[in-house]
Amino acid sequence: MKVIDNRAVSVYALFRKELESLYPKEEIETFLFFSFSEYFGFSRSDMVLKKELRLSESELLKFFRVIRKLKLHVPIQYILGNSEFYGLKLNVNEHVLIPRPETEELVDWIIKDVTLSVVEGQSLKILDIGTGSGCIAIALKKNMPDAEVYALDISENALAVAKENAAINNAEINFLQGDILNTFSPSHPLTFSLIVSNPPYITENEKPAMSANVLDHEPHTALFVPDNDALLFYRAILDFANDKLAADGKVYFELNSTYAAAVAELATAKGFINCSIRKDLSGKERMLRCEKV
């Protein structure tokens, strides 16, 4: 790879030339912005106003590395080592999923619900099951500082990332390691007022429709469930909630839109009431809220 000179605008041209056969134009522009934002703190307007900025040879090498990784379909967030979520900057790597906008919508729904329903002085205990990068737990804690927030994951590596993110964002989270599919129970008795989860929900037969950057790089244990048991994690979490959720407590899920109605029916069958499915901004049924009697 070569650039005409060391100006930022020449790097822009290199990105477009090297990646045009692999990615849509709009996505390449996003890669450019993310890269210049990470390495130089560029805003969107800076991409135009500072296009004549001259890069050092070592700075150029960083951009060459980004291009090489993008050619291998490595997600830009993993290349740069971080992602934004609900106004927070979070570290990410191959051990955790990259936070998605749909999950931000779930967090926003919870925050608005709690703001409307929690009585002043009421103790609020929240559990995030399958926390991954910690994005849900940390965003909730930052926006509801009086809540006592717990975050569970089976992966020690994921929890290491989540703990880093909690420290970076100055969020006090109680981290737990355990497997919700194998009768996980906290070592000390806890009753939660709210349980939230973005569990694995993509079936194996959906793999062919997925992009290479997700399929080849993001952790499969956080993505996939067997074709013959798409509701595996929802069932386990609802059983846990029946035992550990306080009366009138709520469960919130992110959903595979294909199985939204089935998850709502499952929750109703297990005794939960007022099940409400919500569509995301693209019109897909992606979130569920239900209440314990």
C-alpha positions in Angstrom: 0.0 0.0 0.0 1.3 3.5 -0.9 0.0 7.0 -0.5 0.9 9.9 -2.8 1.9 11.9 0.3 1.3 11.9 4.0 -1.8 14.1 4.0 -5.0 13.0 5.6 -6.8 13.4 2.3 -4.4 11.0 0.7 -5.2 8.4 3.4 -8.9 9.0 2.7 -8.3 8.1 -1.0 -6.3 5.0 0.0 -9.1 3.7 2.2 -11.6 4.1 -0.7 -9.3 2.5 -3.3 -8.3 -0.5 -1.2 -11.8 -1.3 0.2 -14.2 -0.3 -2.5 -14.5 -3.9 -3.8 -15.3 -5.2 -0.3 -17.6 -2.7 1.4 -20.3 -0.2 0.5 -19.2 3.4 0.1 -21.1 4.5 3.2 -19.4 1.9 5.4 -15.9 2.8 4.1 -16.7 6.4 5.1 -17.6 5.2 8.6 -14.4 3.3 8.9 -12.5 6.4 7.9 -14.3 8.5 10.5 -13.9 6.0 13.3 -10.1 5.7 12.5 -9.4 9.4 12.4 -11.6 9.9 15.5 -9.6 7.3 17.4 -6.1 8.4 16.3 -6.6 12.1 16.0 -9.8 13.0 17.8 -11.4 14.2 14.5 -15.0 15.3 14.5 -17.1 14.9 11.4 -16.3 18.5 10.4 -12.6 17.9 11.0 -12.6 15.3 8.3 -13.1 18.2 5.9 -11.4 21.1 7.7 -8.2 19.1 8.6 -7.8 17.1 5.4 -4.4 18.7 4.8 -3.0 17.4 8.1 0.3 15.6 7.5 0.8 12.3 9.2 4.1 10.9 10.5 5.3 7.6 9.1 4.3 5.8 12.4 0.8 7.3 12.1 0.5 6.1 8.5 1.4 2.6 9.6 -1.6 2.6 12.0 -3.9 3.3 9.1 -2.2 0.7 6.9 -2.9 -1.8 9.7 -6.6 -0.8 9.8 -6.9 -1.4 6.1 -5.2 -4.8 6.2 -7.5 -5.9 9.1 -10.6 -4.6 7.3 -9.6 -6.7 4.2 -9.9 -9.7 6.5 -13.3 -8.6 7.6 -12.2 -7.9 11.2 -14.8 -5.5 12.7 -13.5 -1.9 12.9 -14.4 -1.9 16.6 -12.1 -4.8 17.3 -9.3 -3.2 15.2 -9.5 0.0 17.2 -10.3 -1.8 20.5 -13.4 0.1 21.5 -17.0 1.0 20.7 -19.5 3.5 21.7 -22.7 2.6 23.5 -25.4 4.9 24.9 -22.9 7.8 25.1 -20.2 5.6 26.8 -16.9 4.5 25.4 -16.3 0.7 26.0 -13.3 -1.5 25.3 -14.2 -4.5 23.1 -12.2 -7.5 21.8 -12.9 -11.0 20.4 -14.2 -12.2 23.7 -17.3 -9.9 23.7 -20.0 -8.9 21.2 -19.8 -5.5 19.7 -22.7 -3.5 21.3 -25.6 -2.9 18.8 -28.0 0.1 18.4 -30.9 -2.3 19.2 -29.4 -2.9 22.6 -29.2 0.8 23.2 -33.0 0.9 22.5 -33.5 -1.8 25.1 -31.5 0.2 27.7 -33.4 3.4 26.8 -36.8 1.6 27.4 -35.6 0.4 30.8 -34.4 3.8 31.9 -37.6 5.5 30.9 -39.7 2.8 32.5 -37.8 3.0 35.8 -38.0 6.8 35.8 -41.8 6.6 35.6 -42.4 3.7 38.0 -39.8 3.7 40.8 -40.9 5.4 44.0 -38.4 7.7 45.6 -36.3 5.9 48.2 -37.2 2.5 46.7 -34.2 0.1 46.6 -33.6 -1.1 43.0 -31.5 -4.3 42.4 -30.7 -5.0 38.7 -29.2 -8.2 37.2 -27.8 -8.2 33.7 -27.5 -11.8 32.5 -24.9 -12.5 29.8 -23.2 -9.1 30.3 -20.4 -9.5 27.7 -18.7 -6.1 27.5 -20.8 -4.9 30.4 -22.6 -2.4 28.1 -26.1 -2.8 29.5 -25.1 -3.0 33.2 -22.8 0.0 32.9 -25.3 2.2 31.0 -28.0 1.4 33.5 -25.7 2.2 36.4 -24.6 5.5 34.9 -28.1 6.6 34.3 -29.5 5.2 37.6 -26.7 5.7 40.0 -28.8 4.7 43.1 -29.5 1.2 41.7 -27.5 -1.8 42.8 -26.3 -3.4 39.6 -25.1 -7.0 39.1 -23.7 -8.5 35.9 -23.4 -12.2 35.2 -21.4 -14.0 32.5 -20.1 -17.5 32.0 -16.9 -16.3 30.3 -14.0 -15.2 32.5 -12.5 -13.4 29.5 -15.7 -11.4 28.9 -15.9 -10.5 32.6 -12.3 -9.2 32.4 -13.4 -6.8 29.6 -16.6 -5.8 31.5 -14.6 -5.0 34.6 -12.2 -2.8 32.6 -15.2 -1.0 31.2 -16.8 -0.5 34.6 -13.5 1.0 35.8 -13.1 3.2 32.8 -16.6 4.6 33.2 -16.5 4.9 37.0 -19.4 2.5 37.4 -19.8 0.3 40.5 -20.9 -3.1 39.2 -21.1 -6.4 41.1 -19.7 -9.0 38.7 -20.7 -12.7 38.9 -19.4 -15.6 37.0 -21.8 -18.5 36.3 -23.8 -20.4 33.8 -27.5 -19.6 33.7 -28.1 -22.9 31.9 -26.8 -24.9 34.8 -28.9 -23.8 37.8 -26.8 -20.7 38.5 -27.5 -19.2 41.9 -25.7 -16.3 43.6 -23.5 -17.4 46.5 -25.6 -15.2 48.8 -29.4 -14.8 48.7 -30.5 -11.9 46.4 -33.9 -10.8 45.2 -33.8 -8.6 42.1 -36.3 -6.0 41.1 -35.3 -6.0 37.5 -33.6 -8.7 35.3 -32.4 -7.9 31.8 -30.7 -10.0 29.2 -29.5 -9.9 25.6 -28.9 -13.7 25.4 -27.7 -15.8 22.5 -30.7 -16.1 20.1 -29.5 -16.7 16.6 -30.1 -20.3 15.4 -27.5 -22.3 13.6 -29.5 -22.3 10.3 -29.3 -18.5 10.2 -25.5 -18.5 9.8 -25.4 -18.4 6.0 -27.2 -15.1 6.0 -24.7 -13.5 8.4 -21.8 -11.2 7.3 -18.3 -12.5 7.6 -17.2 -9.8 10.0 -19.7 -11.2 12.6 -19.5 -14.9 11.7 -15.7 -15.1 11.6 -14.8 -12.8 14.5 -17.5 -12.4 17.2 -17.8 -15.0 19.9 -20.2 -17.8 18.8 -21.1 -18.7 22.4 -22.7 -15.2 22.7 -24.6 -15.5 19.4 -25.9 -19.0 18.7 -28.4 -21.5 19.9 -29.4 -24.9 18.6 -31.9 -25.0 15.7 -34.1 -27.3 17.8 -34.2 -25.1 20.9 -34.2 -21.4 19.9 -35.7 -20.4 23.3 -33.1 -22.2 25.4 -31.8 -19.1 27.2 -35.1 -17.4 27.5 -36.5 -20.5 29.2 -33.6 -20.7 31.7 -33.7 -17.0 32.5 -37.5 -17.0 33.1 -37.1 -20.0 35.4 -34.4 -18.1 37.3 -36.6 -15.0 37.4 -39.4 -17.0 38.8 -37.1 -17.8 41.7 -35.1 -14.6 42.1 -37.3 -11.8 40.9 -39.3 -9.8 43.5 -43.0 -9.6 43.2 -44.0 -7.0 40.7 -40.4 -7.2 39.3 -39.8 -6.9 35.6 -37.8 -8.9 33.0 -36.5 -7.3 29.8 -35.2 -9.2 26.8 -33.6 -8.5 23.5 -35.2 -10.8 21.0 -34.7 -12.6 17.7 -37.6 -11.0 15.9 -38.5 -14.4 14.4 -39.3 -15.8 17.9 -40.7 -12.7 19.6 -44.2 -14.1 19.9 -42.9 -17.4 21.0 -40.9 -15.8 23.8 -43.9 -13.8 24.9 -46.0 -17.0 25.0 -43.3 -18.8 26.9 -43.2 -16.0 29.5 -47.0 -16.1 29.9 -47.0 -19.9 30.3 -44.5 -19.5 33.1 -46.8 -17.1 34.9 -45.5 -13.7 33.9 -48.1 -11.0 33.1 -48.4 -7.9 31.0 -46.0 -9.1 28.4 -45.3 -6.3 25.9 -43.3 -6.7 22.7 -41.6 -3.5 21.3 -40.3 -2.9 17.8 -36.9 -1.4 17.2 -36.4 1.7 15.0 -36.3 -0.5 11.9 -39.7 -1.9 12.7 -38.6 -5.4 13.9 -40.0 -7.0 17.1 -36.8 -6.9 19.1 -37.6 -6.3 22.8 -39.9 -7.8 25.4 -41.0 -6.7 28.9 -43.0 -8.8 31.3 -43.8 -8.7 34.9 -43.9 -11.2 37.8 -47.1 -11.5 39.7 
